[in-house]
Structure formats: structure tokens, C-alpha cells
């Protein structure tokens, strides 16, 4: 069966984990729940949660990495027309939340007919705190439910899918009072009734906020198991509607359409972790030391790291990881380690070329102080090839969401300056001699 490609989670398990977490934090920090001024929520993007009239979840959430709806989205892309999708949705409907909802309609009609509202994961969490159902434009855009041309729900997509727009929750602003914790929310979470929820965003827009990425030319990058490059732009013109995704950024509004262009690279840190697992006892620090003894270009050994499923930026091709040009008389583990770090960096560079081709400007890259960006080889290779600085910050998405819950005046510049002043760890500057890097990249 196709079910290899399925991925589901019970949203009530998210809620029970959150409640365990909030109660434990209150207890261990000795903070009185009355002292908590507001809540900010960051959540996994693109998931589908559906509830009935009583507010009960009707089935497991079909989460972001579930690919059962790919065909539905591809058909819609052709039926609606590529140009209309690119100019109005800024994306192909692809495997996003709208297509997942259509899958439920086609395959589980009994469940579909009971739906009162659909939500994204963060909307459901907010609802469990407050018993209030709402969503944001940013959230709707990541589900491909938003028409950027007409600044409203994408009726034409709903029509194409035969889905009633009455299933859409009320829309609230990304910042500002969205709802308040109710009595039941207090009983379950320990957070005082009356505490407002002031902010909500998907994990990638929220990560960009955490790194002070609000303006065109600023790019947020993450290098975990998979990699993400998120570039902010003010243009609605899209050439790469199926290789790059475009969502309303946290500071999006009608006058200033701030768009986050998101490029995902599936095979990133997982490549380095896989090597570590195969090679036995090397720690990442020791791997990095061995890699550093090898010259740029790993003496001709190259690793192409796309081995973690179909790569969207390669038109959904699944090309696997390739180890090329191994010389059995010359190459060692250190060469493999360096070639892996270089190969992952090269895939980021390749992705950024696609972003630039899609009207993104890249002036500076900001990243958290973790995973791949801790590696000097990775960060130097990337900075040198793209010719821009990489600023490393000691922050996380959770810290960003908590701070954003206090961002009531809309002063993003002051907010960003605070991050710059407090969290900046170091900057990787492009190296003078680009030639060996370019030769290896080619």
C-alpha cells in the first residue's frame, strides 16, 4: 500500500505534552501563573486538524511530511492553471493542507461530513487553551488557502476542490489578542484563565522572527536533519512555484506584502549523522577535527547528499546519496567527513541560486548556534560561495515565540535590535580565496 508515505499524529497528544510542559515549567521556575502576561505559539507547519461541532478532533492530524495528497495537488495545479496558482496562491497546491483536506473528502466522506472547522496545528493548540477557534492569514497561506492577489480566502481553490468556505475559521492578526485562556484551559495547562494568546506562527516564519529576519535581503537558515533557507521578499512575483514555497511572513500586511520564500533541503544534517553512525565512535567534534585536516575539495572525493526522500528543489526527484571519485589509496574517514560537510553546503548554495532566480535578494544569512552551522567547514564553505556573511545567534524558536508574545507595539526594528545586541555569537565572513571552493562546487 501507499501508506509508507503517510504520517499522522493525534493532536490531543500534542496538547497533553504541552500541559505536562507548562505545569512542570511553572513548578520548576516557581513562577506564579498570574505573573504570565501572554502566550506565544510556534507550531509545525502544514498539518491538517479537523473538528466537529462539539470541538472534538475527528481523526489524527495529517502532518507536514505526509505525502498522500501529492497527486491531488498536482492535478489541481494543472486544472486551475499554473499561472493562476503562481500569481494568486504563490505556490502549486501540491501536498499542502488544502490538498490534505480534499484527500479526506475523497477517501473518508463520513468523517468529512462531520467537519465543523479545519485548523492548522497551532490553531488547535490555541483552541485547546481558549475554547476559541481562529486562524491567521500566515497560517492560511501555508495551507495554500490564501489568494494574495485579492487578499482573501482563495475561493477559486475551494471551488476547484468542492470544499465549502464555511469550514474556514475566523481570521485574527498574527500579533494582538487572539483569544484568552478559559477555565478548562487553566485546569489542564496550569496557565491562568484570562491570560491572552498574543502571537501565533508556523515554525519557519517563527524561526525567522527569532533570528531578526523581517526585511528583504535577510535570510534565515537552519541546518538540522533537513535544511531550510527562508528569504524575506516584498515581491509577489513567482517563477518557481513548485520548487520554492511562498508564505505570508509574520509581518505581512496588505500595504507591505512581506513574503517568506521557503526552500527545503531534505538531505542535510542527516547525511553527517548517518556517516557518524556508520563510522562508529567518532563524536561530531572529532569528525570536524579530522575533516579540518583535509584540503578544500576533499582531494576530489565528492558526496551528493540527497538521500532523505524526494527533493522538492529537484522537482520532487528522489536521486539518493552518491559517493563519487573515491580513491582507495588516498581517501580516509576524514575525507568522507569533509566531503559530506562540503556536499551539504553545496546543496544549500544550489538552493540559494534557485531562490535568487526567483527574485530573492540575499544580503545576510542568520542562523541559530546549532547543528551544521557549528561546523566551520560548513559555514565557511557556504559564506564563501554565496559571498555573504553568516551571522550566528544563540536563540531558539521557543525563545522567539515567547518574545513575540510581548511584541505589542509592532516595532520590529527595536525587537530585532534587541536580538542583535543580546544573542549574536559570531559571524562567518566570506574567505578571500574563493577559487578552490568554486572548483569543488563545480
Secondary structure as the mmCIF struct_conf table of DSSP 4:
data_model
#
loop_
_struct_conf.conf_type_id
_struct_conf.id
_struct_conf.beg_label_comp_id
_struct_conf.beg_label_asym_id
_struct_conf.beg_label_seq_id
_struct_conf.end_label_comp_id
_struct_conf.end_label_asym_id
_struct_conf.end_label_seq_id
HELX_RH_3T_P HELX_RH_3T_P1 UNK A 2 UNK A 5
STRN STRN1 UNK A 8 UNK A 9
HELX_RH_AL_P HELX_RH_AL_P1 UNK A 11 UNK A 29
TURN_TY1_P TURN_TY1_P1 UNK A 30 UNK A 30
HELX_RH_3T_P HELX_RH_3T_P2 UNK A 33 UNK A 35
STRN STRN2 UNK A 38 UNK A 43
TURN_TY1_P TURN_TY1_P2 UNK A 45 UNK A 46
STRN STRN3 UNK A 48 UNK A 48
STRN STRN4 UNK A 49 UNK A 51
TURN_TY1_P TURN_TY1_P3 UNK A 53 UNK A 54
BEND BEND1 UNK A 55 UNK A 55
STRN STRN5 UNK A 57 UNK A 57
BEND BEND2 UNK A 59 UNK A 59
STRN STRN6 UNK A 61 UNK A 62
TURN_TY1_P TURN_TY1_P4 UNK A 64 UNK A 65
TURN_TY1_P TURN_TY1_P5 UNK A 68 UNK A 69
HELX_RH_AL_P HELX_RH_AL_P2 UNK A 70 UNK A 80
HELX_RH_AL_P HELX_RH_AL_P3 UNK A 82 UNK A 84
HELX_RH_PI_P HELX_RH_PI_P1 UNK A 85 UNK A 89
BEND BEND3 UNK A 90 UNK A 91
TURN_TY1_P TURN_TY1_P6 UNK A 94 UNK A 95
BEND BEND4 UNK A 96 UNK A 96
HELX_RH_AL_P HELX_RH_AL_P4 UNK A 97 UNK A 107
HELX_RH_AL_P HELX_RH_AL_P5 UNK A 109 UNK A 112
TURN_TY1_P TURN_TY1_P7 UNK A 113 UNK A 114
BEND BEND5 UNK A 116 UNK A 116
STRN STRN7 UNK A 117 UNK A 119
HELX_RH_AL_P HELX_RH_AL_P6 UNK A 121 UNK A 130
BEND BEND6 UNK A 131 UNK A 131
STRN STRN8 UNK A 134 UNK A 136
HELX_RH_AL_P HELX_RH_AL_P7 UNK A 137 UNK A 142
TURN_TY1_P TURN_TY1_P8 UNK A 143 UNK A 144
STRN STRN9 UNK A 146 UNK A 147
TURN_TY1_P TURN_TY1_P9 UNK A 148 UNK A 151
STRN STRN10 UNK A 152 UNK A 153
HELX_RH_AL_P HELX_RH_AL_P8 UNK A 155 UNK A 161
TURN_TY1_P TURN_TY1_P10 UNK A 162 UNK A 162
HELX_RH_3T_P HELX_RH_3T_P3 UNK A 165 UNK A 167
BEND BEND7 UNK A 168 UNK A 168
HELX_LH_PP_P HELX_LH_PP_P1 UNK A 169 UNK A 169
STRN STRN11 UNK A 170 UNK A 172
BEND BEND8 UNK A 174 UNK A 174
STRN STRN12 UNK A 175 UNK A 180
HELX_RH_AL_P HELX_RH_AL_P9 UNK A 183 UNK A 189
HELX_LH_PP_P HELX_LH_PP_P2 UNK A 191 UNK A 192
TURN_TY1_P TURN_TY1_P11 UNK A 193 UNK A 194
HELX_LH_PP_P HELX_LH_PP_P3 UNK A 195 UNK A 195
STRN STRN13 UNK A 196 UNK A 202
HELX_RH_AL_P HELX_RH_AL_P10 UNK A 203 UNK A 210
TURN_TY1_P TURN_TY1_P12 UNK A 211 UNK A 212
BEND BEND9 UNK A 215 UNK A 215
TURN_TY1_P TURN_TY1_P13 UNK A 216 UNK A 216
STRN STRN14 UNK A 217 UNK A 223
BEND BEND10 UNK A 224 UNK A 226
STRN STRN15 UNK A 227 UNK A 233
BEND BEND11 UNK A 234 UNK A 234
BEND BEND12 UNK A 239 UNK A 239
TURN_TY1_P TURN_TY1_P14 UNK A 241 UNK A 243
BEND BEND13 UNK A 244 UNK A 244
STRN STRN16 UNK A 245 UNK A 248
TURN_TY1_P TURN_TY1_P15 UNK A 250 UNK A 251
BEND BEND14 UNK A 254 UNK A 256
STRN STRN17 UNK A 259 UNK A 265
BEND BEND15 UNK A 266 UNK A 268
HELX_RH_AL_P HELX_RH_AL_P11 UNK A 269 UNK A 278
TURN_TY1_P TURN_TY1_P16 UNK A 279 UNK A 279
BEND BEND16 UNK A 281 UNK A 281
HELX_RH_AL_P HELX_RH_AL_P12 UNK A 284 UNK A 292
TURN_TY1_P TURN_TY1_P17 UNK A 293 UNK A 293
BEND BEND17 UNK A 294 UNK A 294
HELX_LH_PP_P HELX_LH_PP_P4 UNK A 295 UNK A 295
TURN_TY1_P TURN_TY1_P18 UNK A 296 UNK A 297
HELX_RH_3T_P HELX_RH_3T_P4 UNK A 298 UNK A 300
STRN STRN18 UNK A 302 UNK A 305
BEND BEND18 UNK A 308 UNK A 309
STRN STRN19 UNK A 311 UNK A 311
HELX_RH_3T_P HELX_RH_3T_P5 UNK A 312 UNK A 314
TURN_TY1_P TURN_TY1_P19 UNK A 315 UNK A 316
STRN STRN20 UNK A 317 UNK A 317
STRN STRN21 UNK A 321 UNK A 324
TURN_TY1_P TURN_TY1_P20 UNK A 328 UNK A 330
HELX_RH_AL_P HELX_RH_AL_P13 UNK A 333 UNK A 357
TURN_TY1_P TURN_TY1_P21 UNK A 358 UNK A 359
STRN STRN22 UNK A 362 UNK A 368
BEND BEND19 UNK A 369 UNK A 370
HELX_RH_3T_P HELX_RH_3T_P6 UNK A 371 UNK A 374
HELX_RH_AL_P HELX_RH_AL_P14 UNK A 376 UNK A 386
TURN_TY1_P TURN_TY1_P22 UNK A 387 UNK A 387
BEND BEND20 UNK A 388 UNK A 388
STRN STRN23 UNK A 389 UNK A 393
HELX_RH_AL_P HELX_RH_AL_P15 UNK A 397 UNK A 404
TURN_TY1_P TURN_TY1_P23 UNK A 405 UNK A 406
BEND BEND21 UNK A 409 UNK A 409
HELX_RH_AL_P HELX_RH_AL_P16 UNK A 412 UNK A 423
STRN STRN24 UNK A 424 UNK A 428
BEND BEND22 UNK A 432 UNK A 432
HELX_RH_AL_P HELX_RH_AL_P17 UNK A 435 UNK A 441
#
